[in-house]
Amino acid sequence: MSANLQLTDDGRLRHLLTLEGLPARILTQILDTAASFISVTAQERDVKKVPLLRGKAIFNIFFENSTRTRTTFEIAAKRLSADVVNLNIGASSQSKGETLLDTGANLSAMQADMFIVRHAAAGASHLIARHVAPHISVINAGDGRCAHPTQGLLDMFTLRHYKGAFHNLRVAIVGDVLHSRVARSQIHALTILGCPEVRVVAPKTLLPRDVENLGVHVFHKMNEGIRDVDAVLMLRLQNERMRGSRLPSAGEYYKYWGLTPDKLKLAKPDAIVMHPGPMNRGVEIDSAVADGMQSVILSQVTFGIAVRMAVISLAAGAGAGASGVQA
């Protein structure tokens, strides 16, 4: 049995639960496979489907609300020709007291081939992955504050698309790092792919303890943190996860930590701006920046479909055929 739950004995992707601990070759394989799927998702293509996963059953199991992630996972699976089942948690047996493992066991009995799971509890997808049948793959679509690996991967795809190689980039991650599973996945991905300078920029109240141990440079002043960077990765304020008062007000946060056109001038002239969404305009980011020439936020959403197609196909064992996709 592989020492890494996410990999098969011969080192192929089986589950995607976290980017932490994955080898660079796996991340690069996912990004390269996603690039081959861009032509499938192109607007001008009449038939936006490939038959890689025809007959496979993929269950979207979302215990938290989601718009972009759930929708793009569904689109990705359908473009691979899989059958997609969206589980309505509010109307499911979970709301009647059924355990997470019993829910997984019952869905497995319905001939599922893959679970895509979002849950408020950290480690939920790991728990399911440890107990599923050998033919079932589990994809983590976000668990608590822990990880959001496909968001991290689509951000890396976007960075590579606009900036090329990672080895000469200076990247700033700005905002609510403490509560952000996206930030953790971004940091792990950038580190694995060889980015030499990863900065986290946030007030002290929104930074985890010992965040330096992740190999990042910590800045408490935005003007210093985004100076001369190649990319600014903004984060959403996770108000639903905050306990107690960590911020004086939304207005004060915007004054010191919101990305405005003037602050963006401190970054490199060709710096790109990213945000995982949903955005709080006028709090985390100014509309002039979000809609401006340096913003690639909508590209992130588009690339997310191709990246999730890549993850699903590779985990399902169909990745070998992905590189043969024709435009």
Sequence and secondary structure as in RCSB ss.txt:
>XXXX:A:sequence
MSANLQLTDDGRLRHLLTLEGLPARILTQILDTAASFISVTAQERDVKKVPLLRGKAIFNIFFENSTRTRTTFEI
AAKRLSADVVNLNIGASSQSKGETLLDTGANLSAMQADMFIVRHAAAGASHLIARHVAPHISVINAGDGRCAHPT
QGLLDMFTLRHYKGAFHNLRVAIVGDVLHSRVARSQIHALTILGCPEVRVVAPKTLLPRDVENLGVHVFHKMNEG
IRDVDAVLMLRLQNERMRGSRLPSAGEYYKYWGLTPDKLKLAKPDAIVMHPGPMNRGVEIDSAVADGMQSVILSQ
VTFGIAVRMAVISLAAGAGAGASGVQA
>XXXX:A:secstr
  SSTTB TTS B  BS STT  HHHHHHHHHHHHHHHHHH TT S     TTTT EEEEEESS  SHHHHHHHH
HHHHTT EEEEE GGGSGGGGT  HHHHHHHHHTTT SEEEEEESSTTHHHHHHHHS TT EEEEEEETTTB HH
HHHHHHHHHHHHH  STT EEEEES  TT HHHHHHHHHHHHTT SEEEEE  GGGS TTGGGGT EEES HHHH
TTT SEEEE    GGG  S   S HHHHHHHHSB HHHHTTS TT EEE  S   BTTTB HHHHTSTTB HHHH
HHHHHHHHHHHHHHHTT HHHHTT   
